[in-house]
Amino acid sequence: MKVYPREQYLRKIRPFYDDDLIKVVTGVRRCGKSCLMASIVEELRKRGVADKDVIYLDLDKRGNRSIKTPDQLEAAIESRLIDDDFKYLFIDEVQNVKGFEEVVNAFNTDGGFSIFITGSNSYLLSGELATKLTGRYVEFEMFTLSFSEYLDMKAFLGKEIRDARIEFDDYLRYGGFPRSLEYDDSEAKARYIEDVVNQIIEKDIKTRRKIRNVATFERVMTYVINNFGAPTSLTNLVHYFNDVERIPVQRRTIAAYIESLVEAKILYRCSRFDLKSRKSLRGEEKYYLADPGIYFARNVDVRLNYGPSLENALYLYLRSRGYRLSVGRIGKLECDFIARKRNEYAYIQVSMSIADRNVEEREYRPFGYIRDGYPRYLFTLDPLLQEREGVHHRNMIHFMETNGELL
């Protein structure tokens, strides 16, 4: 089967194909990690690597699900070795084996292997792998399809590509889980995405966290998902569930539930950063969804709320391109994002439109309080762009469709 090549990620990994650093690919389930591995295998074969020198273990696949211990994993790998030639070892969904780190570490130490592993949650690098292999692994975080990848994959699948604005609205609704593009029916897309979320909850959260009160966990998860892009305070959540919903739940329990969603990569936490003190602020973080489709798969209302949807799409896009993001606070004002890459910064505001003069003034106001010389961007869906006060006004659809960069 022909696989859509995610060139954005292949380009990052290629320099390490023959390196003894362990290649660790992380990302939410079904974001395309397995297909990325298949693309790498395809490239290796084109380079002349023999099939016998490629060992591929998908631990989610039927027949491999019984591999649960380090000894079973080691035996499965050993059974596929037929000579001492240099090998390319791929282990997909490696977190399914508790204690996998010692096996990966042993094969890496022995030499003669280029090792690639994937995992669907941040537990992957929180245990022994990170401590044992300090400086001996390189991580690549993978996201669902960007808008340009969404369009490219539609073309790859032979699907009709309509006007960019129509396609972008669909992208904001149904997101970029690669397999969801195979479904033309919106209900089928929603069912598929909901199934992905349920798999994450069952495989990556409930079993690991041993959640006792599943109903309360589901209510907290639904609340945070439905309020993506909004400031989220634990104090306010405790008040809401205890006093409004009449669901008795402690602050630490809510915090643990949200942390489990972040670790399973359903949510991304975006902290606040105070421009005056140059320090990160605790409390009232914003949370963005790993894919726009997660919201619509869990809600019957498919009308777009452009404010948070545009923020979410830009957040994922910039994260996938290596930017670190935080919410900027400037006195009592807020800047939607501060983007950082290496020692460079950019300040970002996001709005559906600034055709209304009041909205224009509101969006430009935070920029007036920024005193340094780093670039400032305003992203909207407006077809006509303006240059004002040194701010770069960009049409978000065109920016994402053409793989734009800030710095």
Buried (B, 14 or more C-beta within 10 A) or exposed (E): EEBBBBEBBBEBBEEBBEEEBBBBBBBBBBBBBBBBBBBBBEBBEEEEBEEEBBBBBBBBEEEBEEBEBBEBBBEBBEEBBEEEEEBBBBBBBBBBBEEBBBBBBEBBEEEEBBBBBBBBBBBBBEBEBBEBBEEEBBEBBBBBBBBBBBBBBBEBEEEEEEEBEEBBBBBBBBBBBBEBBEBEEEEEBBBBBBEBBEBBBEBBBBEBBEBEBEEBBEBBBEBBBEBBBEBBEBEEBBEBBBEEEEBEBEEEBBBBBBBBBBBBBBBBBBBBBBBEEEEEBEEBBBBBBBBBBBBBBBEEEEEBEBBBBBBBBBBBBBBBBBBBBBBBBBEEBBBBBBBBBEEEBBBBBBBBEBEEEEBBEBBBEBBEBBEEEBBBBBBBBBEEEEEEEEBBBBBBBBBBBEEBEBB
